[in-house]
């Protein structure tokens, strides 16, 4: 086989799309995954994927998708990539459809679309309520075909541990560990793509994320010099089930299809929810946000639920829970469009959402921030330049990142159903960028001397040896629990600087303790505690980046909420219509002044003393921030 | 052949409906709590876990018993996770934590399938409230054991290659052609098959699947057959229908199905596997005639 050798780390939607693009370009792909491909967190995405098809007679437009995404993200996303992503979305849907994805249909057989949050048009394509799993089937099958043709080589049950850089600082491969034999090995490559997903496990167990969404891989790249952007911007999903092992997601589609969020007006009301009359229920989202109602964006809904439960003490029974109600909808309709989540709720809560409202509360869900990646703006289109080797390039030459582990598309808050879109789109774009990068390479990784590979293998083996033979007394499992509790309480839905200072101290202490772990297991074969312990160390280092980034951003933007710096919207009038009134003029001045100061990307760089934080400007070349977010 | 015995013991009420145990108390604290002491043998809410362990693929299996306290809402995965904090047997002997796989904990990634009280099930959605106080955990049969409850399901994915479970695209780019119209009724049946999460539970329960067979001539199993059914119905996937049918008409193919119907009873996603097999029976008959007489 001619062509060069590329490593893709991660077998979720982003990694598989990158693999398709690179192998399709005639190069050999080594695909690394922690487990069998198809078990990645992408399969957990439920509600759908946004693309403007305008099949619903609502005059939807790509321009509106771009505006909704930018505004939903509090204008913090670089705009050319968002523009190109929204423009590419319909084509991606058509491609998935050709792959065999079972998208739900309308009565006349067209692709069906439903409503999601932060949007007024039905724009979300879906496959029941298991859209992520279905999209994964599509690309997984295509990759399997390439594998059968010998163009892709899977390394399943291998964990990425670190990068190999040559003397010039160019990434020339990775070092990975076989999770069965625990063998540590170097793999040279002419380019490396990280598609390693999110980091919700930093908040465990209060997270909707899979156990593998640790952010450890991104943390490792960061510790080796890759910049990490907007770490403080992390989404809490408003509607997660209650649970002690995990807070399972109940898709935003539940609200998009008509679900209503409410609490009893009297928190001491002990009646079964179905016995509480309408007049004694408080539909607080509809009350506070009449224009968007239950489909306000996630950050707004999460804070509203937080406020109801924590500040107003109006949660059900005075606790941290509100109702998400589907019982007023047609059961057949709900079953066909939300069956997958109904089944999860039935199995894990033991009650049927068709009979009684679900009980939900916000939980850690999605990292808007991630590894810093570049793009090249195309002056002709205003979007990104197709095939530019700069697209999705990290700050380390030869290293690319895509999917949730990058920071590219969602600004300060992601709109629902934009993540399957960004994972797919960014994977493809990163793959195409790698093709251009490879075309410009004169000497391949095979020409690099063995020394940097040997050095990195030795460094990683030393970490393993230290953990396997260390005399510490800290349990990695317990440290992880402490990390999750700390992050949930201090770097969560609501933040303040005193709490963040405490968090930084506590994280530094956790990091010191994590250097003295006891694995309580010495098995040289499939030792899961060793891999876990390494992940916990890297999770704590990444948590420090999140807390430090949150500490410096003294404002409220999207999911990052520090009440001390809030600029409350004027009580009278609405942003869309009343911008000329004196009250609004004054507000807009303050809003613009705040943007002048804070509308910028947070960029963290690793140092031994802790993260160094700096800022860089946001590319606002598509749409000037002209509207404060007002969903009332 | 552990699987046959196991599947014959299947309690359909448990396996089929998933939540027949009735309402459970989910009103536990939603705050992130630090794991409290789980080891309290005197507590009447404790369970006994009997785990079949195996240190390596070629090592001899052995049993260990653990006793730990159960919390409301606990499932087999959450209990195994709790056990990692105190891997001490009921006899007080500290041992290695039990190796097992789990990712999503909401029954969509397929990782945590294992044999629970003799029946193949996803561990995450098997609630302790539906089990007795003595719980037997074994690795999923028909797959090579890696360690303890971890198995290697590579053969499941090899079988998907064997039946060419993909659509042959010109390339993963946009062809600017509107998606074909598909009736809602057809979508609804196709969608059932696309819920497969490659957990391997149907293969574990199937008496025809030979766990010892050095692939690729053993029975292909229900999971891959269902994907043939799905892809043969797709507007583009149809083009390669003859190749897929020939793959399942070969040795180890469709005719090896013994109609035990275990697969359809154990499938956690309620995929109508036997319906797929029936449809494929008709498709292969037509294909055989076409092969004979040309078409």
Interface residues (C-beta under 8 A of the other chain):
Chain A: X17 X20 X21 X24 X35 X36 X37 X38 X39 X40 X41 X43 X44 X88 X90 X91 X92 X93 X94 X95 X97 X98 X99 X100 X101 X102 X103 X104 X105 X106 X107 X108 X109 X110 X111 X127 X128 X130 X133 X134 X137 X139 X141 X142 X144 X145 X147 X148 X156 X180 X203 X204 X205 X206 X210 X211 X212 X241 X242 X243 X244 X245 X246 X247 X248 X249 X319 X320 X321 X336 X340 X343 X344 X346 X347 X348 X349 X350 X351 X359 X361 X428 X475 X477 X478 X481 X482 X484 X485 X488 X489 X520 X521 X522 X523 X525 X526 X528 X529
Chain B: X18 X19 X21 X22 X23 X24 X26 X27 X28 X29 X30 X31 X32 X33 X34 X35 X55 X56 X71 X73 X74 X75 X77 X78 X81 X84 X85 X87 X94 X96 X97 X99 X101 X102 X103 X104 X105 X106 X107 X108 X109 X110 X111 X125 X127 X129 X146 X147 X150 X153 X154 X157 X160 X161 X164 X165 X166 X167 X168 X169 X171 X172 X173 X174 X175 X176 X177 X178 X179 X180 X181 X182 X183 X184 X187 X188 X190 X191 X194 X195 X197 X198 X230 X231 X234 X236 X237
